Amino acid sequence: MGTLLKTDLSSEELLAVIFDYMAKITGETRLENVLVYMANMGRELIVADRCTVWLIDEAKQEVYTTVAHGVREIRIPAGTGLVGHAIASGEPIIIEDAYLDPRHNPDNDRKTGYVSKSIITIPFRNNDGTVIGAYQAINKMTETAKFTSKDMELLSLAASYAGKSLESVMLHQEIVDTQREIIATMGEIGEMRSKETGNHVKRVAEYSYVLALALGLSPKEAELLRTVSPMHDIGKVGIPDAVLNKPGKLTDEEYEIIKSHTRIGRQLLKGSRRELLRAASIVAEQHHEKWDGGGYPNGLKGEEIHVYGRITAVADVFDALSAERVYKAAWPLERIERLFREERGKHFDPAVVDAFFAKLPQLLDIRERLTDKG
């Protein structure tokens, strides 16, 4: 145990930790990353073994953490445990021995085998002064093994700054989540009009994500494509039912009307300053372009086609061929594989086709998991 003992940070070290983490937090827009930075900053500032960032779930009347050193997500009823009491009262709590305090909930210690001793819990507030969560640091790692009033001041400082930054990130996340929900719903509406299923757009989204990562796109870009790909056929909302759902062969004129769904989709989405909707407009317009220039609506060729359009083209065709519809049977896998080999460098980007074959087992797992029922 002696080898684990540490000393409190000097003033210079404290400033270095604060400035380092404040810069990271200020420049971050992903909620999970901000929470990790907050937990790490709290642990380093006051030389704790573990630090947890708790948030409030109003709907479920719980407090929870997705970032806790050494454990996975924890949820407890609001108002319970030390953290629940601190959040409810809005006042910090500092104790030397958790097991001598009736407010301490030992359940998590029993599950993990960890022994909580000294604990400090600091509520943090948003810009309106409302408590939105709490810091909780466990087990002081210095020789005294006790948190002090100075530790409370340092963690309160961190909580004051981080709480306000956290609120702006949470608001940003709420906006992004709302956009994603709208995009997914609109995508399903588009498919419903053409007698497709909501699972079609979900499968295309998952296929696109896997292919994007296989092509070397960043996780952020791959996630963006997964979010917007359900909008690839949103332009179908502007196609008359008589054409969209015609059971027999389309006339040349009717086919031109069907093809216009790409331009309609772009028209619906273009002009937005939002990254999600800009990406969705690209997918809606370009997913029927072909690598050899023979696609529509603009006859783009090769890398003139945005990578989002090239990826979605493969994902969309794979799902369309895999699915049984009233007007056709599902293709067997061997026939689908043969088509992709034949169309490599013609309809499809060769690199995306190569990624398709490399990740085919994963794509088949997705197809099975999101199969159309009934």
Secondary structure as GFF3:
##gff-version 3
##sequence-region A 1 374
A	DSSP	three_ten_helix	2	4	.	.	.	ID=ss1
A	DSSP	alpha_helix	11	26	.	.	.	ID=ss2
A	DSSP	alpha_helix	31	45	.	.	.	ID=ss3
A	DSSP	beta_strand	48	57	.	.	.	ID=ss4
A	DSSP	beta_strand	62	68	.	.	.	ID=ss5
A	DSSP	beta_strand	74	77	.	.	.	ID=ss6
A	DSSP	alpha_helix	81	89	.	.	.	ID=ss7
A	DSSP	beta_strand	93	95	.	.	.	ID=ss8
A	DSSP	three_ten_helix	98	100	.	.	.	ID=ss9
A	DSSP	alpha_helix	107	112	.	.	.	ID=ss10
A	DSSP	beta_strand	119	125	.	.	.	ID=ss11
A	DSSP	beta_strand	131	140	.	.	.	ID=ss12
A	DSSP	alpha_helix	149	193	.	.	.	ID=ss13
A	DSSP	alpha_helix	198	214	.	.	.	ID=ss14
A	DSSP	alpha_helix	219	228	.	.	.	ID=ss15
A	DSSP	three_ten_helix	229	231	.	.	.	ID=ss16
A	DSSP	three_ten_helix	234	238	.	.	.	ID=ss17
A	DSSP	alpha_helix	241	244	.	.	.	ID=ss18
A	DSSP	alpha_helix	252	259	.	.	.	ID=ss19
A	DSSP	alpha_helix	261	269	.	.	.	ID=ss20
A	DSSP	alpha_helix	275	286	.	.	.	ID=ss21
A	DSSP	three_ten_helix	302	304	.	.	.	ID=ss22
A	DSSP	alpha_helix	307	322	.	.	.	ID=ss23
A	DSSP	alpha_helix	333	343	.	.	.	ID=ss24
A	DSSP	alpha_helix	350	358	.	.	.	ID=ss25
A	DSSP	alpha_helix	360	369	.	.	.	ID=ss26
###
